[in-house]
Amino acid sequence: MAPSGAATLRRRCQRVLYWIPVLFISIIVCWSYYAYVIELCIVSMSYIGEKVVCLIAYHCYFAMFVWSYWKTIFSKPMNPSKEFHLSYADRELLDREERSEAKQEILRRVAKDLPVYTRTMSGAIRYCDRCQLVKPDRCHHCSVCDKCILKMDHHCPWVNNCVGFSNYKFFLLFLAYSLMYCLFIAATDLQYFIKFWTNGLPDTQAKFHIMFLFFAAAMFSISLSSLFGYHCWLVSKNRSTLEAFRAPVFRHGSDKNGFSLGFSKNLRQVFGDEKKYWLLPVFTSLGDGCSFPTCLVNQDPEQPPTPAGLNTTVKSSDSHPFPPKPLRESQSHLLTNAQSWMEAGGDEEKGKLGMNNPAMTIENET
């Protein structure tokens, strides 16, 4: 009981410490609000029109920034559904078996009806021994959250949360609005920052707030612009941060563009079909997070041959063939696009592709 109690206390202390970066950002934001609204706009600006315009624009940026930041922090990461978890009987069988071939057979039987198409580097079914589930495509186990997270991008200490399928759109908007927030502050504070160095400001405490406000906004703008640009590139390629460092592995091998459907479809997969909601931190991403459309570059050697005269693949803008409906129909509108996906029979056979590979071995990923 003592070790268990000590471990519980340690975990609780870690949870408290994880909030320190969020607290730091919150303090900076609160100070910036005081410095801009009170010291800059109300105290230092002399023209009423300039004050009104700056205050209205500032509060618009501030509201969107805080809203998206809040959603990124408090949106609960989505975990794999129950169908990916092993039953109690299967867990018992898996724990008792010592032969790798027998374990392979158990996992193949569990995964045969699941929309799982990615593998480990050795070609094994992606299985999490901590969560005791077959990992869906693009799902990874977070060591901080100690859970498997759907379409995990990374664990961000600045939001104390995993960035994944449930909040990736919010994270992108948080980067965008925080960048615009900092750029707006730096742009409107620039003339008063220059006056500080030319002794054009009254000798009050406002001048020091103005100086530090410009420095903070400029420095955050530089770091945020690089981070936001990087994630815009990831969205355009339909990759996560983890997939950018290690390409996902399919049955035919690793393929860094395996989930890329073209720029337009990649964008809609994150932001949804309705453009009026794109700039709002409300959830509009397509799919269920457990399965994703794929764009296989190489023909899967285990795929059954296509009947003569029936073309079941359509070339995308990147000249990548689309597989004929490899995933569940309910996952997203991308699967029902007549120009990209064609109804084809044999869905059940496609769902079982690669599950009977005798060379497949079990590999636990964490």
C-alpha positions in Angstrom: 0.0 0.0 0.0 2.9 2.4 0.7 4.4 2.3 -2.8 0.9 2.7 -4.3 0.3 5.7 -2.0 3.6 7.2 -2.9 3.0 6.7 -6.6 -0.5 8.3 -6.3 1.0 11.3 -4.5 3.7 11.6 -7.2 1.1 11.6 -10.0 -0.9 14.2 -8.3 2.1 16.5 -7.8 2.9 16.0 -11.5 -0.6 17.0 -12.5 -0.2 20.2 -10.5 3.2 21.0 -12.1 1.8 20.4 -15.6 -0.4 23.5 -15.1 2.6 25.8 -14.6 3.1 26.6 -18.3 -0.6 27.4 -18.6 -0.5 29.6 -15.6 2.6 31.4 -17.0 0.7 32.1 -20.3 -2.4 33.2 -18.4 -0.3 35.7 -16.4 1.3 37.1 -19.5 -2.0 37.5 -21.2 -3.6 39.2 -18.2 -0.6 41.6 -17.9 -0.8 42.3 -21.7 -4.5 43.2 -21.3 -3.7 45.7 -18.5 -0.7 47.1 -20.3 -2.5 47.6 -23.6 -6.0 48.7 -22.5 -5.0 50.8 -19.5 -1.5 52.0 -20.0 -1.4 52.3 -23.7 -4.9 53.1 -24.9 -6.4 54.9 -22.0 -3.3 56.7 -20.6 -1.0 57.2 -23.5 -3.2 57.6 -26.5 -4.4 61.2 -26.9 -7.0 60.9 -29.8 -10.4 59.5 -28.9 -10.9 58.0 -32.3 -7.6 56.1 -32.1 -8.6 54.8 -28.7 -12.0 53.6 -29.8 -10.7 51.8 -32.9 -7.8 50.2 -31.1 -9.9 49.1 -28.2 -12.6 47.5 -30.4 -10.1 45.7 -32.6 -8.0 44.6 -29.6 -11.0 43.1 -27.8 -12.0 41.2 -31.0 -8.6 39.6 -31.3 -8.4 39.0 -27.5 -11.8 37.3 -27.4 -11.0 34.9 -30.3 -7.6 34.2 -28.8 -8.9 33.4 -25.4 -11.8 31.3 -26.8 -9.6 29.1 -29.0 -7.0 28.8 -26.2 -9.7 27.7 -23.7 -11.1 25.1 -26.2 -7.7 23.7 -26.8 -7.0 23.3 -23.1 -10.4 21.9 -22.0 -11.4 19.7 -25.0 -11.0 16.2 -23.8 -8.9 14.1 -26.1 -10.8 11.3 -27.9 -9.9 7.7 -27.2 -10.5 4.6 -29.3 -14.0 3.3 -29.2 -14.9 0.0 -27.5 -14.6 -2.0 -30.6 -10.8 -1.6 -30.6 -10.5 -2.9 -27.0 -9.8 -6.5 -26.4 -12.5 -8.4 -24.5 -11.7 -9.9 -21.2 -11.5 -13.4 -22.7 -9.1 -12.2 -25.4 -6.9 -10.4 -22.9 -6.7 -13.6 -20.8 -5.8 -15.6 -23.9 -3.2 -13.1 -24.9 -1.6 -13.1 -21.5 -1.5 -16.9 -21.2 0.0 -17.5 -24.6 3.8 -17.6 -24.9 4.0 -18.5 -28.6 4.2 -15.5 -30.9 2.2 -17.3 -33.6 -0.7 -17.9 -31.2 -0.6 -14.2 -30.1 -0.6 -13.2 -33.8 -3.7 -15.3 -34.4 -5.6 -13.7 -31.5 -4.8 -10.1 -32.7 -5.6 -11.0 -36.3 -9.0 -12.4 -35.2 -9.7 -9.2 -33.2 -8.6 -6.8 -35.9 -10.1 -8.6 -38.9 -13.2 -6.5 -38.9 -11.6 -3.3 -37.8 -10.7 -0.5 -40.2 -7.0 -0.8 -39.4 -4.5 -0.3 -42.3 -1.3 0.9 -40.7 1.4 -1.3 -39.1 4.5 -1.1 -37.0 7.9 -0.7 -38.6 8.2 -4.5 -38.5 4.8 -5.0 -40.2 3.0 -6.0 -37.0 -0.5 -5.0 -35.9 -0.2 -1.9 -33.8 -1.2 -3.0 -30.3 -1.0 -1.1 -27.0 -0.3 -3.3 -24.1 -1.1 -0.6 -21.6 -4.5 0.2 -22.9 -5.0 -3.3 -24.2 -6.4 -2.4 -27.5 -5.6 -2.5 -31.2 -4.5 1.0 -32.2 -6.6 2.7 -34.8 -4.8 4.4 -37.7 -2.9 7.5 -36.6 -3.6 6.7 -32.9 -0.7 6.8 -30.5 -0.2 6.3 -26.7 0.6 9.4 -24.8 3.0 8.8 -22.0 1.9 11.9 -20.1 -1.8 11.3 -20.3 -1.3 7.5 -20.2 -4.0 7.0 -22.8 -4.2 6.2 -26.5 -5.2 9.4 -28.3 -6.9 9.4 -31.7 -4.9 11.1 -34.4 -2.4 12.3 -31.9 -0.2 15.2 -33.0 1.8 15.9 -29.8 1.4 16.6 -26.1 1.6 20.4 -25.7 2.8 21.6 -22.3 1.5 25.1 -23.0 -2.1 23.8 -23.1 -1.5 20.9 -20.7 -3.3 18.7 -23.1 -2.8 16.3 -25.9 -3.4 17.8 -29.3 -5.3 15.3 -31.4 -8.4 14.7 -33.4 -10.8 16.4 -30.9 -8.9 19.7 -30.6 -6.4 20.0 -33.5 -8.6 22.6 -35.2 -8.8 24.6 -31.9 -5.0 24.4 -31.7 -4.5 25.8 -35.2 -6.9 28.6 -34.5 -5.2 29.3 -31.2 -1.9 29.7 -33.0 -3.5 31.9 -35.7 -5.3 34.2 -33.3 -2.4 34.4 -30.8 -0.2 35.4 -33.8 -2.7 38.0 -34.9 -3.0 39.2 -31.3 0.7 39.7 -31.0 1.1 41.3 -34.4 -1.7 43.8 -33.7 -0.2 44.8 -30.3 3.3 45.2 -31.9 1.9 47.2 -34.8 -0.2 49.6 -32.7 2.5 49.9 -30.0 5.3 50.6 -32.4 5.0 54.4 -32.6 4.8 54.7 -28.8 7.8 52.4 -28.5 9.8 54.7 -30.7 8.6 57.7 -28.6 10.0 55.9 -25.6 13.5 55.9 -27.0 13.2 59.5 -28.3 11.9 60.8 -24.9 8.5 61.6 -26.4 6.5 59.9 -23.6 5.7 61.4 -20.2 7.9 60.0 -17.4 5.4 57.7 -15.9 5.1 53.9 -15.4 3.2 53.6 -18.6 6.3 54.0 -20.7 7.9 50.9 -19.2 4.7 48.9 -19.8 4.7 50.1 -23.4 8.4 49.1 -23.9 8.0 45.6 -22.4 4.7 45.1 -24.2 6.3 45.7 -27.6 9.3 43.4 -26.8 7.0 40.6 -25.6 4.6 40.9 -28.6 7.5 41.0 -31.1 9.2 37.9 -29.6 6.0 35.9 -29.4 5.2 36.9 -33.0 8.5 35.4 -34.2 8.0 32.1 -32.4 4.3 31.8 -33.2 4.8 32.6 -36.9 7.3 29.7 -37.4 5.1 27.3 -35.4 1.9 28.3 -37.2 3.6 28.1 -40.6 4.8 24.6 -39.8 1.4 23.4 -38.8 -0.2 24.9 -41.9 2.3 22.9 -43.9 1.3 19.8 -42.0 -2.4 20.4 -42.7 -1.7 20.8 -46.4 0.1 17.4 -46.4 -2.4 15.8 -44.0 0.3 14.8 -41.6 0.6 15.0 -37.8 3.8 16.1 -36.1 4.5 12.4 -35.2 3.9 11.4 -38.8 6.3 14.1 -40.0 9.1 12.6 -38.0 8.2 9.0 -38.8 6.1 8.2 -41.8 3.1 5.9 -41.2 3.7 2.3 -42.3 1.1 0.5 -44.4 1.1 -3.1 -45.7 3.1 -2.1 -48.7 5.7 -0.1 -46.6 6.1 3.3 -45.2 4.4 6.2 -47.0 4.7 9.8 -45.8 1.8 10.8 -48.2 -0.4 7.8 -47.3 -3.2 10.0 -45.9 -2.8 13.0 -48.2 -5.9 13.5 -50.4 -5.0 16.7 -52.0 -4.8 20.2 -50.5 -8.6 20.9 -50.6 -9.6 17.6 -49.0 -6.8 17.8 -46.5 -8.0 21.2 -45.4 -11.7 20.0 -45.1 -10.7 17.0 -43.1 -9.5 19.4 -40.3 -11.9 22.3 -40.7 -15.0 20.6 -42.1 -17.3 21.2 -45.1 -19.0 24.4 -43.9 -16.6 27.4 -44.4 -18.7 29.7 -42.2 -17.4 27.7 -39.2 -13.8 27.6 -40.2 -12.7 30.6 -38.2 -14.7 29.7 -35.1 -13.3 27.4 -32.4 -16.2 24.9 -32.7 -15.7 21.3 -33.7 -16.3 20.7 -37.4 -13.6 18.2 -38.3 -14.7 15.3 -40.6 -14.7 11.7 -39.5 -14.8 9.8 -36.3 -11.1 9.8 -35.5 -10.8 6.0 -35.7 -10.5 5.6 -39.4 -9.3 7.9 -42.3 -9.3 7.8 -46.0 -6.0 6.7 -47.4 -4.2 7.4 -50.7 -2.1 4.4 -51.4 0.8 5.1 -53.7 1.9 1.5 -54.3 -0.5 -1.3 -55.0 -0.9 -3.6 -52.0 0.3 -7.1 -53.0 -2.4 -8.6 -50.8 -5.2 -6.7 -52.5 -7.4 -8.9 -54.8 -7.1 -8.1 -58.5 -9.6 -5.7 -59.9 -12.0 -7.3 -62.4 -11.4 -6.4 -66.0 -13.1 -3.3 -67.2 -13.8 -2.0 -63.7 -11.7 1.0 -62.7 -12.0 1.5 -58.9 -9.3 4.1 -58.5 -9.4 7.8 -59.3 -6.4 9.9 -59.6 -6.1 12.9 -57.2 -4.5 16.2 -58.0 -1.2 14.7 -56.7 -1.5 11.7 -59.1 -2.1 9.3 -56.2 -4.8 6.6 -56.7 -7.6 6.5 -54.2 -8.4 3.1 -52.8 -12.0 2.0 -53.5 -13.7 2.9 -50.1 -11.2 1.3 -47.8 -12.9 2.6 -44.6 -16.3 2.7 -43.0 -18.9 4.9 -44.7 -19.9 6.7 -41.6 -16.5 8.2 -40.9 -16.7 11.4 -43.1 -18.1 13.1 -46.1 -14.9 12.5 -47.9 -15.9 9.0 -48.5 -19.2 10.0 -50.1 -17.7 12.4 -52.6 -18.6 11.0 -56.0 -15.6 12.5 -57.7 -13.2 10.8 -55.3 -14.8 7.6 -54.2 -16.7 5.1 -56.2 -19.1 2.5 -54.7 -17.6 -0.9 -55.1 -18.4 -4.3 -53.7 -16.2 -6.5 -51.6 -15.9 -4.1 -48.7 -15.6 -7.0 -46.3 -12.8 -8.5 -48.2 -10.9 -5.2 -48.3 -11.4 -4.9 -44.5 -9.6 -8.2 -44.1 -6.6 -7.4 -46.3 -3.3 -8.3 -44.8 -4.7 -9.9 -41.7 -3.6 -13.4 -42.7 0.1 -12.6 -43.2 2.0 -15.4 -41.6 5.1 -13.2 -41.3 3.3 -10.7 -39.1 4.5 -10.4 -35.6 3.2 -8.6 -32.5 4.9 -5.4 -31.5 3.8 -3.2 -28.6 4.2 0.5 -29.2 4.2 3.2 -26.5 
